[in-house]
Amino acid sequence: MRVAIGGSNGLIGTALSRHLVRSGHEVVRLVRGEVSSSDQRHWDPDAGRIDSPGLDDVDAVVNLAGAPIAGGRWTRERKAEIRRSRTTSTLTIVTQLSPDGRCQRLLNGSAIGYYGDTGADIVDETMPGGRGFLAGVVADWEAAADHSPVPTTVLRTGHVLAREGGELAIQWPLFALGLGGKTGSGHQFMSWISLTDHVRAVEFLLGSDLTGPVNLVAPNPVSNAEFTRAFGAHLNRPTPLPLPLTGVRLLFGREFVNEILLPGQRVRPARLLDAGFEFRQPTLAQAFAALG
């Protein structure tokens, strides 16, 4: 299969590109900058353009493009960029597709932020959207993908655990110094997935006929306090101090803390499990052990 990937330079996009190539697929990496290798193709989502031949020579597209959620303080401009970067990249791709073209599969990025704060309730893909800025962003993101003329799956992704990037990489130095700790009460649930299982799930979905929302999370969510203890134990470090939220609020803003750090989602990957996908690292202990 020949697969185009938007957001190919990000944490997941880089790992996915490598995984697909190792599995025998061919990858076309959509890049914003200057093309520097034969597997790259320039695109400009802000202008709605993909260099010729566009997406006419691929069998599927995986779009993971979007500005980082934790890339800076949540100013009005930053929040607008978070929303715009996701909708414009998605619309750029769907307008390049045709119901009669070679490409007949789109996997588009999404997030479990769609559900909002769900407390301790277990939620699956049948649940309605929640409230808040992130829930609204994800709803708009998925609405843009609804314009796709080909079979489309939206990847409602949880916290991706990886040493080389994402939230875990940000926390790693703090926990390694013995300064890691729970966030708030620690009761809020965290739905996570290892980077290994995420890219395996994407490959699985490329070969399936599932459409609509699919939760990309491991089947064993944990509370923030459980995650904190497991992370500390993996690094053989204590975790006595709670995260100083006052400092985080100063850096990223109160809304960031209230939307990202304090809410919880206890999400079940119902459609993946029902389709027969088998997780390689279904528990937090297995995921941490694989990180080394």
N, C-alpha and C positions, 0 to 999 in steps of 0.2 A: 504494500500500500504506500502511496505517495501522500505525505501529510504536510500541510502548511501549518506553521505555528506562529501565532501572534503573541508577543510577550516572551519571545524565545530567549532573551538575555536575563530574565528573572530567575529566581530560585527554582521554581517548578518548571519553567520553560526549558532551562538548561538541563535539568535532570531528565525531563521528558524526552528532549532531543536525543540525548545519549542513550536512553533506554530503548527508544524506538529503533535507532540505528543498530544497536546490539541485537535487537529482535528481528532484524532483516528488513525493516522498513526504510523508505527513503524520506528524508526530511527537507523541507524548504522553510528556512527561517526568515520570517518577515522582520526586517530591521529598519529603524528610523534613520540611522546614520548612513555613512558611506558603505557601500557593499565591498567587502574585503575577501570573500571566498565564494566558491561556486555554489554552495548550498544556501546562500543568502539572496534575498530579494527586497529591494527598498519599498517601504510604504510610508505614507503620510496620513495617519488617521484624522488629523486636524483638517486636512484638505479633502479627505475622502478618496484618496488615491492609492492604488497599488500598481507598481510598475508592470509593464507587459511581460508575460501574458496574464497578469492578474492571478486568478485562481482557476483558470481554464485547464491547467495541466496537473491538477492534484485530485486525489480521490476523497480527501477529507480535510477539514480545517479544525484546529484546536486553538481557540482564542483565549489567552490568559492576560491580555494587556490591561493595564490600569495603574494609575498612580498609587504608590504605597500608602496604606492607611495611616501608618505611623511615621510618615516621612517628614513631619514637621508639625508645628503648632497649628491647631485647627482654627485658622482665621477664616473669614468669609471667603477669601480667594482660594485658600487651600481646600475648603470643603467643596467649592464649585469645581475645582480641578479633579477631585476624587470622583465626583459624579460624571463630569463631562468626559474624562478620559475613558471611562468604561462604556458610556453610551456611544460616543463617536467611533471608537474602535470597532464596536459591535456592528454599528450601522454601516461602516465602511466595508466590512466583510459581507454582510448579508446582501448589500446592493451589488456585489460582485458575483453572486451566485445565481444560478438559473435552474428551474425545475427540470430542464432538459439537458443540463450540462454534465460533464464528467464527475464533478464533485457532488456527492449525494449524502454527505454527512457533516454536520457541524456540532462540535462540542464547545459550548461557550462558558466562560468563567461565571461564577456566581459565588455566594457565600451563605453560611448558615445565619449570618446577620439578618437575613430575610425574616427570621422568626421573631426577632426582638428578644426581650428578656422573658424567658419561659419558666423561670424558677426551677423547681424540682420536677416539673411535669415532663414525661417522655414525649417527644414530638417526632413525627416522621413527615414524609413528603405530602401527606394529605392535609397538614395543618395550614391555616391561612397565615398571611403575612402579619408581622407585628408592627409596633410603632417606633418612632424615633428616626434620627437622621440616617443611620446605616440601613435600617429596614427600608426606608424610602429609596436610598441609592440602589439597593439590590433589586427592588421592585422595578425601578426604571431600567436597570441593566437587563433584567429578564424580559421586560416589555420590548426593548430594542431587538432582542433575539427572536421575539415572536414574529418579526417581519421576515424571518428566513423562509425561503421557498423550498428548502430541502429538510429532511428529517433532522431535528435538532434536540440536543440534550443540554440542560444547564447544570453545571457542576457546583452544587452547593457545598463549598469546601469549609471545613473547620480549621482549627489550628494545625498547621503542618509542622511536624517536628523534624528539624534538621540541624546538624552542627554548623553548617556553612551559611545559614541565613534564616530569616524569619524571626519570630518572637523568641524562640529558644536561644538563638545565637546572641540576641541582645542581652538576655538574662544570664548567659553562661558565665561571663567574667564575675558578675556579682555573686552568683552561687558558688563559684570556685573559691572565692575569698571567704566564704562562710557568712555572707551578708544577705543571702536570699531569704525570702519569707513570703507568707501568704499575703493575698491582697484583700483588704477589707476583712469581712468575717471569715472568708475562706469557704463559706458554704456554697457559693455559686458553682454550678457545674461547668466543666470545660470539655467540649467535644473536640477531639484531636484525631490526627491520622499521621502515620509515619510518611516521610517523603517516598520511601520505597513502595508502600502500599498505594499511595496516591498515583504515582506514575503507572503502576500495574493496573489500577482501576481504570485509568484513562485508556490504556491500551485495550483492556477488556471491553470498555464501552464503544471503542472504535469498531469493534467486531460484532457488536450487538445491535438489536433493533429497538432498544429502549429509547424513548423520547420523553421530553418534559423534564421536570426536576429530579435530580438524583443526589442524595446526600453522600458526600465523600468524607466520611468520618469513620473511625474505628468503632466496633460494636460495644466498647466498654468505656463510656465517658466517666470522668472522675470529678470530684470536687476540687476546687482550687487548693484547699488544704492538703488533700491526698496527693495532688500533683507536686506541690511544694515538698512534701516529705519524700516522695519518690525521687525527685530530682536531687535533693540534698543527699539521700542515701546513695544514689548512683555516683556522686562525686565525693562521697565520704566526708561530707561537710554538714555542720549543724545549720538549722534554719530557724533561729529563735526570733528574728526581728521581722515584724510585718513591713510590707513595702511602704515607704514614706509617701503617702498619696499627696501630701502638700507640695512636695517637690515636683511630682509628676504633673500636678495641676498647673504649676508655674511654667513648666516646660511646654506642655501640650494643650493646656486649657481644661476647664472644669468639664466641658461637654465630652471631651475625649475620655476622661476617667469614667464618667457616668455611662458612656456608650460602649466602651471597650473593656474596661477592667472590672467593673462591678457587676454587670449583668451576667446571667448564666444561661446556657442552652444545653439541655440534656437530649441530644439528638441521636436517633437510631438510623442506621443506613438500611432501611427496610427494603428498598428496591434493589440495591446491590446484593443483599443477602438472598432475596427471593429469586434473583437471576442466577444464583449459583456462584457468585464471586467468593473466593476464599482468601481471607486476610493472612498474610505471612507474619505480621506483627500485630495481633489483635489486642494485646494487653500492653499497658504502659511499661511494665518491666521488660518485656521483649523489645519494645521500641527503644528504650534507653540502652539495653544491652547491645543492640545493633549499632548504636552510635559510637561505642567504644569509649 
